[in-house]
Amino acid sequence: MSRTGLRKLLPFCLWLLVGLVFASQLHLFASRTGGHMGWRDAFLWEVPRWGLWALFAPLVIGIAHKYPLRRRNAGRIVALHVLCGSIVSLIHLVLFVLIFHGLRLSIAERGSLSDTLQFAFPLDFHVGVAVYFLIILLKQYGESEQRVARLQAELTQAQLQALKMQLHPHFLFNTLNSISSYLRIDVEIADEMIGRLGDFLRLTLQNPGKQEIVLEKELEFLKLYLGIEQLRFQDRLRLEFEIDPDALSVLVPNLILQPLVENAVRHGVAAQPGVGEIRITANRVESELRIQIQDNGAGFSQQITEGIGISTTRDRLRQMYGAEGRLTFANQSGGGAVVNLTIPFHVSEKTN
């Protein structure tokens, strides 16, 4: 059976399970109080009674969808549902009695249909109304939960978008500042920087609303940025990439690496007279993607101050992955700093 068929069959199975539970209770209660309710009679009474609700529940849900419980006109809506609940319960009761009577006749037991109806009405009518309102309330609660989840998702998306937008002016300001400086020193380098900045922005605009992109695309962004920095530092900036091929299709936050690498350039390359080395690695470790950015600079001081880029990166990780997104800093034993970025390993659906 298909998954869709199983999904459709599930409500009936649940109502049937309720009927079996009540049948067991009815039999056990009768045996404890000296009654004569066998298992067969208990099942004949309870299973059809509750099994019918598998057919009535979609009708009740449809009524609830059309007339939801709201504060506005609450009295009229409740009165309407009391009327509908009474009608649904009465129809359910009549059908149940007909089924029960038919089953009794099929096993050669005698009984009057009118007597069964008179017996069942005071026992079952109010239960039917209560079940009606229980379905209404469960539906209302489920919709409220979905609405809260949807609003939470929209809020998170808005927060992530705002955080990402913080990076664009931050990055542009630093790059334009570099271009402005080189306009006085070397116009050709400044012109080349402008061209590479244009390439970077064009690539960024291809995914304007995406919070996640594949690592391969993120590395393209990063290399365009580093191309601008190499124009500044010339032979003083040496780069090394060691990327696991399996990690290239992993989804990572859009523009997550640029502020981290910019921090390494500023403090690991610009702050020293010699050649600055930056090494970027990405590997899968069990269910995580771990990205490491190393430099051979002076390392972190005892008091690490987080600027806009780093604090925004940390906030984005927390918003997107909770405790599964981690950003840590450390000094290397041989000198220099290392930044570790850890996120859940999940690949783009297009690659599956």
C-alpha positions in Angstrom: 0.0 0.0 0.0 1.2 3.5 -0.8 2.1 6.1 1.8 -0.9 8.1 0.8 -3.2 5.1 1.3 -1.7 4.5 4.7 -2.2 8.1 5.7 -5.9 7.9 4.8 -6.3 4.6 6.7 -4.6 6.0 9.8 -7.6 7.9 11.2 -9.9 4.9 10.9 -7.3 2.7 12.8 -7.1 5.3 15.5 -10.8 5.4 16.0 -10.9 1.6 15.9 -8.3 1.5 18.6 -10.4 3.8 20.8 -13.4 1.4 20.3 -11.2 -1.5 21.4 -10.1 0.3 24.5 -13.7 1.2 25.5 -14.8 -2.3 24.7 -12.2 -3.7 27.1 -13.2 -1.2 29.8 -16.9 -2.1 29.3 -16.2 -5.8 29.7 -13.9 -5.4 32.7 -16.3 -3.0 34.4 -19.3 -5.4 33.9 -17.3 -8.4 35.2 -16.2 -6.4 38.3 -19.7 -5.3 39.1 -21.3 -8.7 38.6 -22.8 -7.9 35.1 -23.0 -10.2 32.1 -21.2 -8.4 29.3 -19.0 -10.8 27.4 -16.2 -9.8 25.1 -18.3 -10.3 22.0 -21.1 -8.1 23.2 -18.6 -5.4 24.3 -17.0 -5.3 20.9 -20.4 -5.3 19.1 -21.3 -2.2 21.1 -18.2 -0.1 21.3 -16.3 -0.8 18.1 -19.0 0.3 15.6 -19.9 3.2 17.9 -16.3 4.6 17.7 -15.5 3.3 14.3 -18.3 5.5 12.8 -16.5 8.6 14.0 -13.8 7.9 11.4 -16.5 8.8 8.8 -18.0 11.7 10.8 -14.7 13.4 11.8 -14.0 14.8 8.3 -17.5 16.3 8.3 -17.0 17.9 11.7 -13.6 19.2 10.5 -15.3 20.7 7.4 -17.8 22.5 9.6 -15.1 23.8 11.9 -13.2 25.1 8.9 -16.2 26.9 7.6 -17.3 28.3 11.1 -14.1 28.6 13.2 -14.3 29.5 16.8 -13.5 33.2 17.1 -14.0 36.0 19.6 -16.0 37.9 17.2 -19.6 36.7 17.2 -18.5 33.9 19.6 -22.0 33.4 21.1 -23.6 32.8 17.7 -20.7 30.5 16.6 -21.0 28.4 19.7 -24.8 28.2 19.4 -24.3 27.1 15.8 -21.9 24.4 16.8 -24.2 23.2 19.6 -26.9 22.8 17.0 -24.6 21.1 14.5 -23.1 18.9 17.3 -26.6 17.8 18.3 -27.5 16.9 14.7 -24.3 15.1 14.0 -24.6 13.2 17.3 -28.2 12.2 16.6 -27.3 10.9 13.1 -24.3 9.1 14.4 -26.5 7.5 17.1 -29.2 6.3 14.6 -26.6 4.8 12.3 -24.8 3.1 15.2 -28.0 1.6 16.5 -28.8 0.3 13.0 -25.4 -1.3 12.6 -25.5 -2.8 16.1 -29.0 -4.2 15.5 -27.9 -5.6 12.1 -24.9 -7.3 13.7 -27.0 -8.8 16.5 -29.4 -10.2 13.9 -26.5 -11.6 11.9 -25.4 -13.8 14.9 -29.0 -14.9 15.5 -29.6 -12.8 18.6 -33.0 -11.2 19.2 -33.7 -7.6 20.1 -36.0 -4.7 19.3 -34.6 -1.8 17.3 -36.7 0.7 19.2 -35.6 -0.7 22.6 -32.0 -0.5 21.5 -32.5 3.1 20.4 -34.2 4.1 23.7 -31.4 2.4 25.6 -28.6 4.0 23.6 -30.0 7.6 23.4 -29.4 8.6 27.1 -26.0 6.9 27.1 -24.6 8.1 23.8 -26.2 11.3 22.6 -24.3 13.6 25.0 -21.1 11.7 24.3 -21.5 12.4 20.6 -21.9 16.1 21.3 -18.8 16.0 23.5 -16.8 14.2 20.8 -18.0 16.8 18.2 -16.6 19.6 20.3 -13.4 17.7 21.1 -12.8 17.4 17.3 -13.5 21.1 16.9 -11.1 22.1 19.7 -8.4 19.8 18.4 -8.6 21.2 15.0 -8.6 24.8 16.3 -5.5 24.0 18.5 -3.7 22.3 15.5 -4.3 25.4 13.4 -3.1 27.7 16.1 0.1 25.7 16.5 0.6 25.8 12.7 0.0 29.5 12.7 2.5 30.1 15.5 5.0 27.9 13.7 4.5 29.8 10.5 4.8 33.2 12.1 7.9 32.0 13.9 9.4 30.8 10.6 8.6 34.2 9.0 10.1 36.0 12.0 13.3 33.9 11.8 13.5 34.5 8.0 13.2 38.3 8.5 15.8 38.2 11.3 18.2 36.2 9.1 17.6 38.6 6.2 18.3 41.6 8.3 21.5 40.0 9.6 22.7 39.1 6.1 22.0 42.7 4.9 24.3 43.9 7.7 27.2 42.2 5.9 26.7 43.9 2.6 27.3 47.5 3.7 30.1 46.3 6.0 31.9 44.5 3.2 31.3 47.3 0.7 32.5 50.0 3.1 35.8 48.1 3.6 36.3 47.4 -0.1 35.5 50.9 -1.2 37.8 52.2 1.5 40.6 50.1 0.0 39.8 51.3 -3.6 39.8 54.9 -2.4 43.3 54.4 -0.9 44.7 52.9 -4.1 43.3 55.7 -6.2 46.0 57.8 -4.7 48.7 55.2 -5.0 48.1 53.0 -8.0 45.1 53.7 -10.3 45.5 50.4 -12.2 45.1 48.3 -9.1 42.1 50.5 -8.0 40.5 49.9 -11.4 41.1 46.2 -11.2 39.6 46.2 -7.7 36.5 47.9 -9.0 36.1 45.3 -11.7 36.5 42.4 -9.3 34.0 44.1 -6.9 31.5 44.3 -9.8 32.0 40.5 -10.4 31.4 39.8 -6.8 28.2 41.9 -6.6 26.9 40.3 -9.8 27.5 36.8 -8.4 25.8 37.9 -5.1 22.7 39.2 -6.9 22.1 35.7 -8.5 20.9 34.5 -5.0 19.5 37.6 -3.4 16.9 35.9 -1.1 18.6 32.6 -0.3 19.8 32.1 3.2 21.7 28.9 2.2 23.8 28.1 -0.9 26.1 25.1 -1.7 29.7 25.4 -0.4 31.0 25.4 -4.0 29.1 28.6 -4.7 30.2 30.1 -1.4 33.8 29.5 -2.2 33.3 31.3 -5.5 32.2 34.4 -3.6 35.1 34.0 -1.2 37.7 33.7 -4.0 36.3 36.8 -5.7 36.8 38.7 -2.4 40.3 37.3 -1.9 41.1 38.3 -5.5 40.4 41.9 -4.4 42.6 41.4 -1.3 45.5 39.9 -3.3 45.5 43.1 -5.4 46.1 45.0 -2.2 48.8 42.7 -0.7 50.3 41.3 -3.9 53.0 38.7 -2.9 52.3 39.2 0.8 49.1 37.1 0.7 49.4 33.4 0.2 46.3 31.3 0.0 45.7 27.5 0.4 42.4 25.6 0.0 41.9 22.0 1.1 38.2 21.2 0.4 36.7 17.7 0.6 35.0 17.1 -2.7 32.0 15.6 -0.9 31.6 18.9 1.0 31.1 21.0 -2.1 27.4 20.2 -2.4 26.7 20.9 1.3 24.4 23.8 2.1 26.0 26.6 4.1 24.8 30.1 5.1 25.1 32.6 2.2 28.2 34.8 2.7 29.2 33.1 5.9 32.9 32.8 5.1 33.8 36.3 3.9 33.7 38.1 7.2 35.7 35.3 8.9 38.4 35.4 6.1 38.3 39.2 6.2 39.1 39.0 9.9 42.1 36.7 9.1 43.3 39.1 6.4 43.0 42.2 8.6 44.7 40.7 11.7 46.8 37.9 10.3 48.2 39.5 7.1 47.9 43.3 7.3 49.2 43.4 10.9 52.6 41.8 10.0 55.4 42.8 7.6 56.1 39.4 6.2 54.1 37.0 4.0 50.7 36.3 5.4 49.3 32.8 4.9 45.6 31.8 5.0 44.6 28.2 4.9 40.9 27.2 4.5 39.8 23.6 4.9 36.4 21.9 4.8 35.6 18.3 5.8 32.7 16.2 6.9 32.9 14.7 10.4 30.0 12.3 11.0 26.9 14.5 10.7 28.7 17.8 10.7 30.5 20.0 8.2 33.6 21.6 9.8 35.3 24.5 8.1 38.6 25.8 9.5 40.3 29.1 8.7 43.9 29.4 9.8 46.4 32.3 9.5 50.0 32.8 10.5 49.5 36.1 12.2 50.1 37.2 15.8 47.0 35.2 17.0 44.3 36.4 19.3 44.9 38.5 22.3 43.5 37.4 25.7 40.5 39.7 25.2 38.8 38.9 21.8 36.6 41.7 20.6 34.0 40.7 18.1 33.2 43.3 15.4 30.1 43.5 13.1 31.2 40.6 10.8 32.0 38.1 13.6 29.0 39.0 15.8 26.6 38.9 12.8 28.0 35.5 11.8 27.5 34.1 15.3 23.9 35.4 15.3 23.1 33.9 11.9 24.4 30.5 13.0 22.3 30.6 16.2 19.2 31.6 14.2 19.6 29.0 11.6 20.9 26.0 13.5 20.6 26.6 17.2 23.1 24.7 19.3 24.2 22.8 16.2 25.8 25.9 14.6 29.1 26.7 16.4 31.8 29.3 15.9 35.0 29.0 18.0 38.4 30.8 18.1 41.8 29.7 19.2 45.5 30.3 18.9 47.7 27.7 17.2 50.6 26.2 19.1 53.0 27.2 16.3 51.7 30.8 16.1 48.7 32.3 14.3 45.0 32.0 14.8 42.4 29.4 13.9 38.6 29.8 13.5 36.4 26.8 13.5 32.9 26.9 11.9 30.6 23.9 12.5 27.2 23.4 11.0 24.9 20.3 10.3 25.8 18.4 7.2 22.9 18.6 4.8 23.2 18.6 1.0 21.2 20.5 -1.6 18.1 18.6 -2.8 19.2 19.2 -6.4 22.2 17.0 -5.9 20.2 14.0 -4.6 
